[in-house]
Amino acid sequence: MSSSKKRKRASSPERVVFSTASTSYTPGTNVPVLLSFPAVEAPQDTPFKCYAQKKRKSAEDKGKEKDDANPSSSGMIVVGETDDMEFFSNEGENREAEQSGCRYMLAVHNKRDSSLKLLPTAVPLHILKQKVKALKSVPSAAEPSAQAYFEARNALGESFGTKKAKASIRARERNKVDVSAMQGVMDHLMDGIEKGAEGLPTQEEAKDVADASRLIPPYNDTTQDPADVYALHDIVPESEWKSIVTSPFDQAKSLKDKQALFPFRHSSWVNWHLKSLQGTSVKGVKKKIKLIYCVSAMLAFRRAINRREIDRAKVEEQLKGVPSNILDGMFNRFTEFSRGSTEHRTTPAMETKLLAYLFALCLKADGYASDPSLLSADLGIPVTRVNQQFKSLGCTLKTLSDKERSKLGYSNDSAGTKMAVLTAPVKFPKAPMRKGRK
């Protein structure tokens, strides 16, 4: 029969009776202090003394009188010393420790009755820093300069760095510019730069050249009246303007008869203006009818020269109702001759110029607030391109108020449409700055 051994029951641990001491803290009296030694720890027999800092009475101090029941390390300094070291409170770290939200409590353990009494108030924590007495008379070393720092860093890299780090140090040394060697040639370099810059235009001259090269009608950038920004006869010569006869419009009865008198009959912009002129006398709107006719003629001319090589005979056949001097003027202004040839041809620059002159006339007929969507439909180009062309004339895109729309004859359907508005003095968009390649 196997014998079995009974396990002995382990003795129960000694029970600790936990209680809180009845001692209370009175403001202005000494309390226990908890010290922390991050580096060198002081011997146990080192005497320490507490010193209170003088406080200034202020509104903030009066508001904090309620918190005096909890002592803090902010108004107290702990100092101690041995034969070799001095210990004192580190106020910066004490403040951070106090603001961290942690509180430290002290308790007294009585071995006789295994009781643990906890002091009712938190004790302040003082983090101490130390100073060696023998080093107090030694002056502190000055901080190394940037040059000395880089030299020491390079020396460490040459001694202990990897191959890649050493190669980087040598490449940096090769690319380093010796400023002292450049002092003798600095004057020669400056003289060369000044000589090279003599032929360069100033900022104002460069602006004048850029404005002169714009593919737009001649403009007046000092006038305060939008009507004077682009003179009428700078867009349409006076001889061409006088050749437009308005008497047939007086004889036309219906809207359809009036549309038949224009070179480009299926224009939304032209038809919108003709509808707005229904029932008015030709004498009062003679100038506007001539403007509409010029716009219609330029729309028809653009459609007729849509090929690179232009057959003038065919264009004249399509625009047989347009006076010959107007047709000759449009050929001269908006087409070019091929090299070594007498045939007219169109180019992107001439296309842009034609649109600029066309939109300048539209602005005059529209009261200097044109609808880009109408012209986009007539020209068959995106609205964004129309907007860009209006901006090149100095226009801004914005929605009109109810009063402005009613004055210009626009319906409420165009309330949310952005119109191209010409203001004076005219301001052209600045050329975008190109970012350099990395």
C-alpha positions as CSV (number, residue, x, y, z in Angstrom):
1,M,0.0,0.0,0.0
2,S,1.5,3.3,-1.2
3,S,2.0,5.9,1.4
4,S,0.7,9.4,0.6
5,K,2.1,12.6,2.1
6,K,-0.2,15.4,3.0
7,R,0.7,18.8,1.8
8,K,1.3,21.3,4.5
9,R,-0.9,24.3,4.4
10,A,1.0,27.5,3.8
11,S,0.9,30.1,6.5
12,S,-1.5,32.9,5.7
13,P,0.2,36.3,5.1
14,E,0.2,38.8,7.8
15,R,-2.8,41.0,7.4
16,V,-2.2,44.7,7.1
17,V,-4.7,47.1,8.6
18,F,-5.0,50.2,6.4
19,S,-6.1,53.5,7.9
20,T,-5.8,57.2,7.3
21,A,-4.0,59.4,9.8
22,S,-6.0,62.2,11.5
23,T,-3.2,64.6,11.0
24,S,-4.1,67.6,8.8
25,Y,-1.9,70.0,7.0
26,T,-1.9,73.6,8.1
27,P,-0.8,76.1,5.4
28,G,2.5,77.8,6.2
29,T,4.0,74.8,8.2
30,N,6.6,72.3,7.1
31,V,5.4,69.1,5.5
32,P,7.4,65.9,4.5
33,V,9.1,66.3,1.1
34,L,9.8,63.6,-1.4
35,L,13.3,63.9,-3.1
36,S,14.3,62.3,-6.4
37,F,17.9,61.9,-7.5
38,P,18.0,61.3,-11.3
39,A,21.9,61.1,-11.4
40,V,24.1,61.0,-8.3
41,E,22.3,60.0,-5.1
42,A,23.2,61.7,-1.9
43,P,24.3,59.7,1.2
44,Q,21.6,59.0,3.7
45,D,23.1,61.2,6.4
46,T,23.1,64.3,4.1
47,P,21.2,67.1,5.7
48,F,18.7,69.0,3.6
49,K,17.0,72.3,4.3
50,C,13.8,73.8,2.8
51,Y,13.6,77.5,1.9
52,A,10.4,79.3,0.9
53,Q,10.3,81.7,-2.0
54,K,8.8,85.1,-1.7
55,K,5.5,85.4,-3.6
56,R,4.0,88.5,-5.0
57,K,0.3,89.1,-4.2
58,S,-1.7,89.3,-7.3
59,A,-5.3,88.5,-8.5
60,E,-4.1,85.0,-9.6
61,D,-2.7,84.3,-6.1
62,K,-5.9,85.4,-4.5
63,G,-7.8,83.0,-6.7
64,K,-5.5,80.1,-5.7
65,E,-5.9,80.5,-2.0
66,K,-8.4,77.6,-2.0
67,D,-5.6,75.3,-3.3
68,D,-3.3,76.0,-0.3
69,A,-4.6,72.9,1.3
70,N,-2.5,70.9,-1.1
71,P,1.2,71.8,-0.7
72,S,3.3,72.1,-3.9
73,S,6.9,72.4,-4.8
74,S,6.5,75.7,-6.7
75,G,7.0,77.9,-3.6
76,M,9.8,75.9,-2.0
77,I,13.5,75.1,-2.7
78,V,15.3,72.1,-1.1
79,V,19.1,72.5,-0.7
80,G,21.7,70.0,0.6
81,E,25.4,69.5,0.4
82,T,28.2,67.1,1.1
83,D,32.0,67.7,1.1
84,D,32.2,67.2,-2.6
85,M,28.7,67.9,-4.0
86,E,25.8,70.4,-3.8
87,F,22.2,69.4,-4.4
88,F,19.4,71.8,-5.1
89,S,15.9,71.8,-6.6
90,N,15.5,71.8,-10.4
91,E,12.6,74.2,-10.7
92,G,11.8,73.5,-14.3
93,E,11.5,69.8,-13.9
94,N,9.6,70.3,-10.6
95,R,7.0,72.4,-12.5
96,E,6.6,69.8,-15.2
97,A,6.2,67.0,-12.7
98,E,3.6,69.0,-10.8
99,Q,1.6,69.7,-14.0
100,S,1.7,66.0,-15.1
101,G,-1.2,65.2,-12.9
102,C,0.6,62.7,-10.6
103,R,0.4,63.0,-6.8
104,Y,2.6,61.3,-4.2
105,M,1.3,60.1,-0.8
106,L,3.4,58.9,2.2
107,A,2.4,56.1,4.6
108,V,3.9,54.9,7.9
109,H,4.0,51.1,8.5
110,N,3.9,49.9,12.1
111,K,5.4,46.4,12.4
112,R,3.9,45.7,15.8
113,D,0.3,45.8,14.8
114,S,0.8,45.6,11.0
115,S,-1.0,48.8,10.5
116,L,-0.4,51.3,7.6
117,K,-1.3,54.9,8.2
118,L,-1.6,57.1,5.1
119,L,-1.0,60.8,5.5
120,P,-4.1,62.7,4.3
121,T,-2.3,65.2,2.0
122,A,-0.1,64.7,-1.0
123,V,3.6,65.6,-0.5
124,P,5.5,67.7,-3.0
125,L,8.1,66.1,-5.2
126,H,11.5,67.7,-5.7
127,I,13.7,66.6,-8.5
128,L,17.3,67.5,-7.6
129,K,20.2,68.5,-9.7
130,Q,23.8,68.5,-8.5
131,K,27.0,70.5,-9.0
132,V,30.6,69.4,-8.2
133,K,32.2,71.9,-5.8
134,A,35.7,71.4,-7.3
135,L,34.4,72.5,-10.8
136,K,32.7,75.7,-9.7
137,S,35.9,77.7,-10.2
138,V,36.5,76.3,-13.7
139,P,35.1,78.5,-16.4
140,S,32.5,76.9,-18.7
141,A,33.8,76.0,-22.2
142,A,32.5,78.1,-25.1
143,E,30.2,76.4,-27.6
144,P,32.1,75.2,-30.6
145,S,31.6,77.1,-33.9
146,A,29.8,75.6,-36.8
147,Q,33.1,75.1,-38.6
148,A,34.7,73.3,-35.7
149,Y,31.5,71.1,-35.4
150,F,31.7,70.1,-39.0
151,E,35.4,69.3,-38.8
152,A,34.9,67.1,-35.7
153,R,31.9,65.4,-37.4
154,N,34.0,64.7,-40.5
155,A,36.8,63.4,-38.4
156,L,34.5,60.9,-36.7
157,G,33.0,59.9,-40.1
158,E,36.5,59.3,-41.6
159,S,37.4,57.2,-38.6
160,F,34.3,55.2,-37.9
161,G,31.9,55.8,-40.8
162,T,30.8,53.4,-43.5
163,K,32.1,53.6,-47.0
164,K,29.0,55.5,-48.1
165,A,29.5,58.1,-45.4
166,K,33.2,58.5,-46.2
167,A,32.4,59.0,-49.9
168,S,29.7,61.6,-49.0
169,I,32.3,63.5,-46.8
170,R,34.9,63.5,-49.6
171,A,32.2,64.7,-52.2
172,R,31.2,67.5,-49.9
173,E,34.8,68.6,-49.5
174,R,35.3,68.6,-53.3
175,N,32.2,70.7,-53.8
176,K,33.1,73.2,-51.1
177,V,33.8,76.7,-52.5
178,D,36.8,78.6,-51.1
179,V,35.4,82.1,-50.5
180,S,38.9,83.5,-49.9
181,A,40.0,82.5,-53.3
182,M,37.1,84.3,-54.9
183,Q,37.8,87.6,-53.3
184,G,40.3,88.6,-56.0
185,V,37.9,88.0,-58.9
186,M,34.7,89.2,-57.3
187,D,35.1,92.7,-58.7
188,H,35.7,91.3,-62.2
189,L,32.6,89.2,-61.9
190,M,30.5,92.2,-60.9
191,D,31.8,94.2,-63.7
192,G,30.9,91.5,-66.2
193,I,27.4,91.2,-64.8
194,E,26.9,94.9,-65.1
195,K,28.1,95.0,-68.7
196,G,25.9,92.1,-69.6
197,A,22.8,93.7,-68.0
198,E,23.2,97.0,-69.8
199,G,21.2,95.8,-72.8
200,L,18.4,94.2,-70.7
201,P,15.1,96.1,-70.6
202,T,13.8,97.4,-67.3
203,Q,10.7,96.0,-65.7
204,E,8.5,98.8,-67.1
205,E,10.1,98.4,-70.6
206,A,9.4,94.7,-70.5
207,K,5.8,95.3,-69.6
208,D,5.4,97.8,-72.4
209,V,6.8,95.3,-74.9
210,A,4.5,92.5,-73.6
211,D,1.5,94.8,-73.9
212,A,2.4,95.9,-77.4
213,S,2.7,92.3,-78.5
214,R,-0.8,91.4,-77.3
215,L,-3.1,90.3,-80.2
216,I,-5.8,92.7,-79.2
217,P,-7.0,96.1,-80.6
218,P,-5.1,99.2,-79.5
219,Y,-6.2,100.2,-76.0
220,N,-6.1,103.1,-73.6
221,D,-5.0,101.9,-70.1
222,T,-5.4,105.3,-68.4
223,T,-9.1,106.1,-69.1
224,Q,-11.7,105.7,-66.4
225,D,-14.5,105.0,-68.9
226,P,-14.9,101.4,-70.3
227,A,-16.2,103.0,-73.6
228,D,-12.9,104.6,-74.2
229,V,-10.7,101.6,-73.5
230,Y,-11.0,100.3,-77.1
231,A,-11.8,103.0,-79.6
232,L,-14.4,102.0,-82.2
233,H,-12.4,103.0,-85.3
234,D,-9.3,101.1,-84.0
235,I,-11.4,98.0,-84.3
236,V,-13.4,98.9,-87.4
237,P,-11.8,101.6,-89.6
238,E,-13.9,104.7,-90.2
239,S,-14.1,104.1,-94.0
240,E,-15.6,100.6,-93.4
241,W,-17.9,101.9,-90.7
242,K,-19.4,104.5,-93.1
243,S,-20.0,101.8,-95.8
244,I,-22.6,100.0,-93.7
245,V,-26.1,101.1,-94.9
246,T,-28.9,100.9,-92.3
247,S,-31.8,102.0,-94.4
248,P,-32.8,98.4,-95.5
249,F,-33.4,97.6,-91.8
250,D,-36.0,100.3,-91.6
251,Q,-37.8,98.7,-94.5
252,A,-37.7,95.2,-93.1
253,K,-41.0,94.4,-91.3
254,S,-40.5,91.0,-89.6
255,L,-37.7,89.6,-87.6
256,K,-37.0,87.1,-90.3
257,D,-36.6,89.8,-92.9
258,K,-34.1,91.6,-90.7
259,Q,-32.1,88.4,-90.1
260,A,-31.8,87.9,-93.9
261,L,-29.9,91.3,-94.1
262,F,-27.0,90.0,-92.0
263,P,-24.1,87.9,-93.3
264,F,-24.3,85.3,-90.5
265,R,-28.0,84.6,-90.1
266,H,-27.9,81.7,-87.6
267,S,-26.1,83.5,-84.8
268,S,-27.7,83.2,-81.3
269,W,-25.9,86.4,-80.3
270,V,-27.1,88.4,-83.4
271,N,-30.7,87.1,-83.1
272,W,-30.9,87.9,-79.4
273,H,-29.9,91.5,-80.1
274,L,-32.4,91.7,-83.0
275,K,-35.2,90.6,-80.8
276,S,-34.3,93.2,-78.2
277,L,-34.5,95.9,-80.9
278,Q,-38.0,94.9,-82.1
279,G,-40.4,97.9,-82.2
280,T,-37.6,100.5,-81.9
281,S,-36.7,103.1,-84.5
282,V,-33.6,102.6,-86.6
283,K,-32.5,106.2,-86.0
284,G,-32.2,105.7,-82.3
285,V,-30.2,102.4,-82.6
286,K,-28.3,103.1,-85.8
287,K,-24.9,102.6,-84.1
288,K,-26.0,99.4,-82.4
289,I,-27.2,98.0,-85.7
290,K,-23.9,98.7,-87.3
291,L,-22.1,97.0,-84.4
292,I,-24.3,93.9,-84.8
293,Y,-23.6,93.9,-88.6
294,C,-19.8,94.1,-88.0
295,V,-20.0,91.2,-85.5
296,S,-22.1,89.2,-88.0
297,A,-19.7,89.9,-90.8
298,M,-16.7,88.7,-88.7
299,L,-18.5,85.5,-87.7
300,A,-19.3,84.8,-91.3
301,F,-15.7,85.6,-92.3
302,R,-14.3,83.2,-89.7
303,R,-16.5,80.4,-90.9
304,A,-15.5,81.0,-94.5
305,I,-11.7,80.9,-93.8
306,N,-11.8,77.7,-91.7
307,R,-9.2,76.1,-93.9
308,R,-5.4,76.7,-93.8
309,E,-5.2,77.7,-97.4
310,I,-7.9,80.2,-98.3
311,D,-9.6,80.5,-101.7
312,R,-10.4,84.2,-101.8
313,A,-12.8,83.8,-104.7
314,K,-14.9,81.4,-102.7
315,V,-14.9,83.6,-99.6
316,E,-16.1,86.6,-101.7
317,E,-18.8,84.4,-103.2
318,Q,-20.1,83.3,-99.7
319,L,-19.9,86.9,-98.4
320,K,-21.3,88.7,-101.5
321,G,-23.6,90.9,-99.4
322,V,-20.7,92.4,-97.4
323,P,-19.2,95.6,-98.8
324,S,-15.9,95.0,-100.6
325,N,-13.9,97.4,-98.4
326,I,-15.0,95.6,-95.3
327,L,-14.0,92.3,-96.8
328,D,-10.6,93.7,-97.9
329,G,-10.0,95.0,-94.4
330,M,-10.7,91.7,-92.8
331,F,-8.4,89.9,-95.2
332,N,-5.6,92.4,-94.4
333,R,-6.1,92.2,-90.6
334,F,-6.9,88.6,-90.0
335,T,-4.9,86.6,-92.6
336,E,-1.3,86.3,-93.7
337,F,0.5,85.5,-97.0
338,S,2.4,82.3,-97.4
339,R,6.1,82.7,-98.0
340,G,6.8,83.3,-101.6
341,S,3.1,83.2,-102.4
342,T,0.2,85.6,-102.9
343,E,-2.4,83.2,-101.3
344,H,-4.0,84.1,-98.0
345,R,-3.7,81.7,-95.1
346,T,-4.9,81.6,-91.5
347,T,-2.7,80.9,-88.5
348,P,-3.5,80.4,-84.7
349,A,-2.2,83.9,-84.0
350,M,-4.6,85.4,-86.7
351,E,-7.4,83.3,-85.2
352,T,-6.7,84.7,-81.8
353,K,-6.6,88.3,-83.2
354,L,-9.9,87.9,-85.0
355,L,-11.6,86.6,-81.8
356,A,-10.1,89.6,-79.8
357,Y,-11.5,92.2,-82.3
358,L,-14.8,90.3,-82.5
359,F,-15.2,90.2,-78.7
360,A,-14.3,93.9,-78.4
361,L,-17.2,94.8,-80.7
362,C,-19.5,92.5,-78.7
363,L,-18.6,94.3,-75.5
364,K,-19.5,97.7,-77.1
365,A,-22.9,96.3,-78.3
366,D,-23.6,94.5,-74.9
367,G,-22.9,97.5,-72.7
368,Y,-19.5,96.1,-71.7
369,A,-21.0,92.9,-70.1
370,S,-21.2,90.0,-72.6
371,D,-22.5,86.5,-72.2
372,P,-19.7,84.0,-73.1
373,S,-22.2,81.1,-73.6
374,L,-23.9,82.8,-76.5
375,L,-20.7,83.4,-78.3
376,S,-19.5,79.9,-77.5
377,A,-22.5,78.4,-79.3
378,D,-21.9,80.7,-82.4
379,L,-18.2,80.0,-82.7
380,G,-18.3,76.3,-81.8
381,I,-15.6,76.5,-79.2
382,P,-15.6,75.7,-75.4
383,V,-16.8,78.4,-73.0
384,T,-13.4,78.2,-71.2
385,R,-11.6,79.4,-74.4
386,V,-14.1,82.2,-74.8
387,N,-13.6,83.2,-71.1
388,Q,-9.8,83.2,-71.6
389,Q,-10.1,85.4,-74.6
390,F,-12.3,87.9,-72.7
391,K,-9.7,87.9,-69.9
392,S,-7.0,88.8,-72.4
393,L,-9.0,91.9,-73.2
394,G,-9.0,92.9,-69.5
395,C,-12.4,91.6,-68.6
396,T,-13.4,90.0,-65.3
397,L,-16.0,87.2,-65.0
398,K,-18.8,87.8,-62.5
399,T,-22.5,87.5,-62.0
400,L,-24.6,90.6,-62.5
401,S,-27.1,92.0,-60.0
402,D,-30.9,92.2,-60.8
403,K,-30.6,95.9,-61.5
404,E,-27.6,95.4,-63.8
405,R,-29.3,92.6,-65.7
406,S,-32.5,94.6,-66.3
407,K,-30.5,97.6,-67.4
408,L,-28.7,95.5,-70.0
409,G,-31.8,93.6,-71.2
410,Y,-30.8,90.2,-69.8
411,S,-33.6,87.9,-68.5
412,N,-33.8,86.3,-65.1
413,D,-32.7,83.0,-66.7
414,S,-29.1,84.4,-66.8
415,A,-29.1,85.2,-63.0
416,G,-26.4,82.6,-62.3
417,T,-24.4,83.1,-65.5
418,K,-21.0,84.7,-65.2
419,M,-20.7,87.6,-67.6
420,A,-17.5,89.0,-69.1
421,V,-17.4,92.6,-67.7
422,L,-15.0,95.3,-68.9
423,T,-13.9,97.8,-66.3
424,A,-11.7,100.9,-66.5
425,P,-8.8,101.5,-66.0
426,V,-8.2,98.2,-67.8
427,K,-6.0,95.6,-66.1
428,F,-4.6,92.7,-68.0
429,P,-3.9,89.3,-66.4
430,K,-0.3,88.7,-65.4
431,A,1.7,86.0,-67.2
432,P,1.9,82.8,-65.0
433,M,5.3,82.2,-63.4
434,R,6.9,79.0,-64.5
435,K,8.3,76.7,-61.8
436,G,11.9,75.7,-62.3
437,R,12.6,72.0,-63.0
438,K,14.1,70.1,-60.1
